[in-house]
Structure formats: C-alpha cells, structure tokens
Amino acid sequence: MQLKNDLLIRAAKGQEVERTPVWLMRQAGRILPEYRAVRDSVSGFIELAQTPELAAEVTIQPVDILDVDAAIIFSDILVIPEAMGLPYEMVEKRGPWFPETVKSEADLKKLRIADGKDDLSYVIEAIKITKKALNGRVPLIGFAGAPWTIFAYMIEGSGSKTFSKARAMLYTQPDFSHQLLQLITKSTINYLKAQVEAGVNLIQVFDSWAGILPPDHYREYSLRYISQICDAIHEVPKTVFAKGAFFARTEMAALNCETIGLDWNMDIKESRQLIGPHKTLQGNLDPAALYGNAKEVEKATKLMMDQFKGSRHIANLGHGVYPDIDPEMVKVFIQTVKNY
Ligand SMILES: Cc1c2[nH]c(c1CCC(=O)O)Cc1[nH]c(c(CCC(=O)O)c1C)Cc1[nH]c(c(CCC(=O)O)c1C)Cc1[nH]c(c(C)c1CCC(=O)O)C2
C-alpha cells in the first residue's frame, strides 16, 4: 500500500524531504493515560503485547494523539529469548525478570532458534492489524534488540547497572558466548524477516547496553552480529541505535544500514564527521529536556535542529521518553520539529 506520509522512509534513504520527520523511542505506552486505560483492562504488559488487537490499538495511539510521523509496533525486545525457550515476566515498577537464565552449555542445548513466524505469531498478527488500521497514514517501524543486549538479559536474568555476569562471560567463556550470540542472531533475523513480510516499513535494532563494553569486545561480541542482521535484511531501510557506543561511531558507518541513532551524549557535529555524509542520523535530544516548560522544550529542540541542519536527519530523543514526562511537552517537541 502507498504511504501517505513517507517522510521517515525518504529521510532514511537520504532522499529529498520537505521537513524533518519526527517520532519518539518508547512512544507507545508509558506516557499516555490512554495507554494505561488499555493496559489496566488486561492482566499486564505481557497479555497486552500478546493480544494483537490491543497491541495494534496502543501502537496507533501516539499517531492519533501526538501526531508523530511513524508508529512503532507495541512489543518488547525480550520476546526473542521467550521464543527461544527462555520465558520472561514483567514485574510491576521493576522491569523484566527471567525465572531461568543461561549459565552453561547444557542450558544452551535447551534453547532453539526462533522462527519468528510461529513462535512470535502474535507480533506478526499485531503488525498486520496495525497496517490495515493505519491505512498508509504513516510508516510502521518494526524492531528487535541487538544480540548483545538480548544476551545480557539472558545471562543476567534482569536489568542491572553493570551487567557484570554477562560481561564476565565474554572473558571466561568466549566460545560459549559466541554460540549463544549466534543463536540469538539467527532467531532475530528470522523474526525481522517475518516482520518485514507482515508489512513493517523500516526496522530498528536497539543495542541498549552497547555502552558497557570495551571497544574491542563491542566489535567482537556486538557489531559482528548486528552486521549479520543488517546484511540479511534488504527489503526495508534499517536503523541501528547503540546507546553509549560513542567509541564505535566510525565502525558503525561501515554497517549495511541507512540510519545510525545517536544518544544525547554524542556531539552531533563530531558524530557527522566520524560517520560521514552517507548515513542518516537519528536523535538526539536529551529526554530530560522534556521536563522543561513549553518555552524551554522549544528552545532545546531548536538548538538540536540547528546542529543537524543541512544533512540527513530523523528527529527523535537520545533514548526512550521517560514515563513521567507530560504528553503536552512531547507535543511541543514534535510541533517544534514540524515547524522548524
Ligand atoms: C532495553 C529494552 C527493553 N525493551 C525495549 C528496550 C530497548 C529500548 C531501550 O533501551 O529503552 C524496547 C521496547 N519496549 C517497548 C517498546 C514498544 C514500542 C515503543 O513505544 O517504542 C519497545 C521498542 C514496550 C515496553 N516495554 C516495557 C514497557 C512497560 C511495561 C508496562 O506497561 O508496565 C513497555 C510499554 C517494559 C520493559 N522492557 C524492557 C525494560 C527494561 C522494561 C521495564 C522498564 C521500562 O518500561 O522501560 C526491556
């Protein structure tokens, strides 16, 4: 189906755009009272994510309410470990938790490569319903976690400040680590291919825990696998967002993807120099800027836009929007980009 608003796709491909497209990481859920109403009608996040009609509804809410230039399918990066045989729970106010973790070769043998279509049929169904309901209004973004970030949760079993168990594994069991990362990568490629087949217009890979690795380990245990993913998907543009990977920007320029996401610690001009002119950059307002009043949000947004001016750009925050941000300030951010 022809997209009525294809700014995001054109900006990703480096084509002419009338204005910069804008969306927010983690725009579905979190900040909208309309989201909480839907979520409270079920047992929790997982039931919501596994009910395609409801997942589609909360995917479209930010398009209706915030007027963003893209929807991102409502799901989570942790559906991949679950599809591989390692289920997770979402603990209220604390985040994801895995009753079992991966510790040994024996645990590894119990895992399978997810096929994406059958194991994650609820996401695929949600994508199809969303595409139909959007009727080409804006592009739909599909996503997955980067293998290293998924590995970190599968080893650690929950969120962590340091992910020291996962990082230790790279020193003490490098072969085992590569085996698990390869299983995750194959599963992720199957999953993203199924998302593309179901109709997503762009995919984003989230490497949320990129920034905790030393550069040589980042190259060997993360970029290598992200690179396999980028090489496997051809039909839609790809975005790689590696939070904290300031040290890897030059190497990321060599990835087979159209867009590199910047977090708010990354200087915009320096990033452009390191990455070069042939990639679109996405980002990168400090999410905390949205705690300001309308005037302050507008000022911070314009300052960011000034620095990206004249080169390929998709406007976004430097990480996901924080849960306690006033949706009105998100609207100010979006309208400031649109009027720029
Ligand atoms: C690391 C990571 C996770 N999940 C995700 C990442 C990568 C992006 C990032 O770095 O923020 C990605 C994600 N998670 C969710 C989406 C949906 C689409 C979107 O709005 O962007 C996306 C793209 C829904 C969600 N995922 C989660 C919620 C909140 C659950 C609830 O409604 O109670 C939502 C809406 C839960 C989740 N899921 C995860 C955590 C740490 C948590 C708990 C804290 C939090 O909310 O961020 C893992």
Ligand as a Chemical Component Dictionary entry (heavy atoms), coordinates in Angstrom:
data_LIG
# 
_chem_comp.id                   LIG 
_chem_comp.type                 NON-POLYMER 
_chem_comp.pdbx_formal_charge   0 
_chem_comp.three_letter_code    LIG 
# 
loop_
_chem_comp_atom.comp_id 
_chem_comp_atom.atom_id 
_chem_comp_atom.alt_atom_id 
_chem_comp_atom.type_symbol 
_chem_comp_atom.charge 
_chem_comp_atom.model_Cartn_x 
_chem_comp_atom.model_Cartn_y 
_chem_comp_atom.model_Cartn_z 
_chem_comp_atom.pdbx_ordinal 
LIG C1  C1  C 0 16.051 -2.414 26.949 1  
LIG C2  C2  C 0 14.692 -2.506 26.291 2  
LIG C3  C3  C 0 13.559 -3.215 26.810 3  
LIG N1  N1  N 0 12.543 -3.033 25.894 4  
LIG C4  C4  C 0 12.944 -2.225 24.865 5  
LIG C5  C5  C 0 14.311 -1.919 25.075 6  
LIG C6  C6  C 0 15.177 -1.137 24.114 7  
LIG C7  C7  C 0 14.953 0.328  24.170 8  
LIG C8  C8  C 0 15.512 0.980  25.392 9  
LIG O1  O1  O 0 16.726 0.928  25.608 10 
LIG O2  O2  O 0 14.705 1.614  26.114 11 
LIG C9  C9  C 0 12.192 -1.807 23.685 12 
LIG C10 C10 C 0 10.747 -1.578 23.769 13 
LIG N2  N2  N 0 9.872  -1.875 24.792 14 
LIG C11 C11 C 0 8.616  -1.496 24.459 15 
LIG C12 C12 C 0 8.648  -0.988 23.134 16 
LIG C13 C13 C 0 7.368  -0.614 22.409 17 
LIG C14 C14 C 0 7.361  0.351  21.358 18 
LIG C15 C15 C 0 7.772  1.755  21.755 19 
LIG O3  O3  O 0 6.954  2.503  22.279 20 
LIG O4  O4  O 0 8.907  2.140  21.474 21 
LIG C16 C16 C 0 9.982  -1.001 22.712 22 
LIG C17 C17 C 0 10.598 -0.540 21.404 23 
LIG C18 C18 C 0 7.404  -1.606 25.286 24 
LIG C19 C19 C 0 7.521  -1.697 26.756 25 
LIG N3  N3  N 0 8.421  -2.426 27.482 26 
LIG C20 C20 C 0 8.181  -2.290 28.823 27 
LIG C21 C21 C 0 7.055  -1.448 28.987 28 
LIG C22 C22 C 0 6.427  -1.069 30.340 29 
LIG C23 C23 C 0 5.583  -2.203 30.822 30 
LIG C24 C24 C 0 4.310  -1.734 31.446 31 
LIG O5  O5  O 0 3.417  -1.268 30.726 32 
LIG O6  O6  O 0 4.250  -1.876 32.662 33 
LIG C25 C25 C 0 6.636  -1.072 27.699 34 
LIG C26 C26 C 0 5.469  -0.212 27.352 35 
LIG C27 C27 C 0 8.932  -2.930 29.919 36 
LIG C28 C28 C 0 10.389 -3.051 29.789 37 
LIG N4  N4  N 0 11.062 -3.666 28.759 38 
LIG C29 C29 C 0 12.432 -3.560 28.969 39 
LIG C30 C30 C 0 12.612 -2.885 30.202 40 
LIG C31 C31 C 0 13.966 -2.565 30.827 41 
LIG C32 C32 C 0 11.333 -2.612 30.740 42 
LIG C33 C33 C 0 10.983 -2.016 32.093 43 
LIG C34 C34 C 0 11.172 -0.578 32.196 44 
LIG C35 C35 C 0 10.618 0.228  31.051 45 
LIG O7  O7  O 0 9.414  0.476  30.965 46 
LIG O8  O8  O 0 11.444 0.615  30.224 47 
LIG C36 C36 C 0 13.478 -4.043 28.038 48 
# 
loop_
_chem_comp_bond.comp_id 
_chem_comp_bond.atom_id_1 
_chem_comp_bond.atom_id_2 
_chem_comp_bond.value_order 
_chem_comp_bond.pdbx_ordinal 
LIG C1  C2  SING 1  
LIG C2  C3  DOUB 2  
LIG C2  C5  SING 3  
LIG C3  N1  SING 4  
LIG C3  C36 SING 5  
LIG N1  C4  SING 6  
LIG C4  C5  DOUB 7  
LIG C4  C9  SING 8  
LIG C5  C6  SING 9  
LIG C6  C7  SING 10 
LIG C7  C8  SING 11 
LIG C8  O1  DOUB 12 
LIG C8  O2  SING 13 
LIG C9  C10 SING 14 
LIG C10 N2  SING 15 
LIG C10 C16 DOUB 16 
LIG N2  C11 SING 17 
LIG C11 C12 DOUB 18 
LIG C11 C18 SING 19 
LIG C12 C13 SING 20 
LIG C12 C16 SING 21 
LIG C13 C14 SING 22 
LIG C14 C15 SING 23 
LIG C15 O3  DOUB 24 
LIG C15 O4  SING 25 
LIG C16 C17 SING 26 
LIG C18 C19 SING 27 
LIG C19 N3  SING 28 
LIG C19 C25 DOUB 29 
LIG N3  C20 SING 30 
LIG C20 C21 DOUB 31 
LIG C20 C27 SING 32 
LIG C21 C22 SING 33 
LIG C21 C25 SING 34 
LIG C22 C23 SING 35 
LIG C23 C24 SING 36 
LIG C24 O5  DOUB 37 
LIG C24 O6  SING 38 
LIG C25 C26 SING 39 
LIG C27 C28 SING 40 
LIG C28 N4  SING 41 
LIG C28 C32 DOUB 42 
LIG N4  C29 SING 43 
LIG C29 C30 DOUB 44 
LIG C29 C36 SING 45 
LIG C30 C31 SING 46 
LIG C30 C32 SING 47 
LIG C32 C33 SING 48 
LIG C33 C34 SING 49 
LIG C34 C35 SING 50 
LIG C35 O7  DOUB 51 
LIG C35 O8  SING 52 
# 
